[in-house]
Amino acid sequence: MARSTYCDKMLRAMKNFCRVAILITCGAMLLAGCAPMGVPYSAKICSQGQHPGCTSSGPGSFWVYDKTARAMVANGSVDANQDISVDPAGNHVTVDGNPIPTSHALDAGHDYVIYFQQAGK
């Protein structure tokens, strides 16, 4: 009888430990945010899709992420009101129509995300 009570207590303690571990893990994932490695948490999604484009709201930095391949494609700095565009068919990322270097070839069927962080924020 005493052994059963001890086992029940241990089982409850293990369940509670697992619940706490799951809550801590989920909380850490929420705090980490959704930005990929190399993109600051404070950077905001400017545009996303198979052919995203956006205009910078001020001087700052941008990152282009291939969501399908889970790989960073390009990054750089822009001034205010510069257009950032991803053209997978043309295999280039442009800033105001000027191509910038990419880390790998772009695929037309992939989804891309442009992140932007304004300078000083």
C-alpha positions in Angstrom: 0.0 0.0 0.0 2.8 2.5 0.9 4.6 1.6 -2.3 1.6 2.5 -4.4 1.3 5.9 -2.7 5.0 6.6 -3.3 4.7 5.6 -7.0 1.6 7.8 -7.4 3.4 10.8 -5.9 6.5 10.2 -8.1 4.2 10.0 -11.2 2.5 13.3 -10.3 5.9 14.9 -9.7 7.2 13.7 -13.1 4.0 15.0 -14.8 4.4 18.4 -13.2 8.1 18.5 -14.1 7.2 17.8 -17.7 4.5 20.5 -17.8 7.0 23.0 -16.4 9.7 22.0 -18.9 7.2 22.4 -21.8 6.0 25.8 -20.6 9.7 27.0 -20.3 10.5 25.7 -23.8 7.4 27.4 -25.3 8.2 30.6 -23.5 11.8 30.6 -24.7 10.5 30.0 -28.3 8.2 33.0 -28.0 11.0 35.2 -26.7 13.3 34.1 -29.5 10.8 35.4 -32.0 10.4 34.2 -35.6 13.4 35.9 -37.2 16.0 33.5 -38.7 19.6 33.3 -37.4 21.5 36.5 -38.3 18.4 38.8 -38.3 18.0 40.9 -35.2 14.8 40.2 -33.2 13.9 43.9 -33.6 13.9 43.7 -37.4 10.4 43.8 -38.9 9.0 41.9 -41.9 8.8 44.4 -44.7 7.4 42.0 -47.4 7.1 38.3 -48.1 6.1 36.0 -50.9 7.5 34.6 -54.2 8.4 38.0 -55.5 8.5 40.4 -52.5 9.4 44.1 -52.6 9.3 47.0 -50.2 10.5 50.5 -49.7 12.7 51.4 -46.8 11.0 53.7 -44.3 14.4 55.3 -43.4 18.1 54.4 -43.4 18.8 51.0 -42.1 19.6 47.4 -42.8 17.7 44.7 -44.6 17.9 40.9 -44.9 16.4 38.6 -47.6 15.6 35.1 -46.4 14.6 32.1 -48.5 11.9 30.7 -46.3 11.5 27.5 -48.4 15.2 26.7 -48.4 15.7 28.1 -44.9 18.7 30.1 -46.0 19.8 33.7 -45.9 20.1 35.0 -49.5 21.3 38.6 -49.1 21.7 41.5 -46.7 22.8 45.1 -46.9 22.2 48.7 -46.0 19.8 51.2 -47.5 18.9 54.8 -47.3 15.5 56.2 -46.8 12.9 55.4 -49.5 15.0 52.9 -51.4 13.2 50.0 -53.1 14.3 46.5 -52.1 13.1 43.8 -54.5 13.5 40.0 -54.9 13.2 38.7 -58.5 13.7 34.9 -58.5 13.0 34.6 -62.2 15.9 37.1 -62.9 17.9 35.5 -60.1 18.7 38.7 -58.3 17.9 40.9 -55.4 18.0 44.7 -56.2 18.1 47.9 -54.3 16.7 50.7 -56.4 17.1 48.5 -59.5 20.8 47.8 -58.8 21.6 44.1 -58.3 23.3 43.1 -55.0 25.4 40.0 -54.4 23.4 36.9 -53.3 24.7 33.9 -51.4 23.1 31.4 -53.7 20.8 31.1 -56.7 17.1 32.1 -56.3 14.4 29.6 -57.1 11.1 30.9 -58.7 8.9 28.5 -56.6 10.3 29.6 -53.2 8.9 32.0 -50.7 11.1 34.9 -49.6 11.0 37.3 -46.7 12.5 40.8 -46.6 13.3 42.0 -43.1 14.1 45.6 -42.4 15.5 47.4 -39.3 15.7 51.1 -39.3 19.0 52.6 -38.1 19.0 53.5 -34.4 16.0 51.3 -33.5 
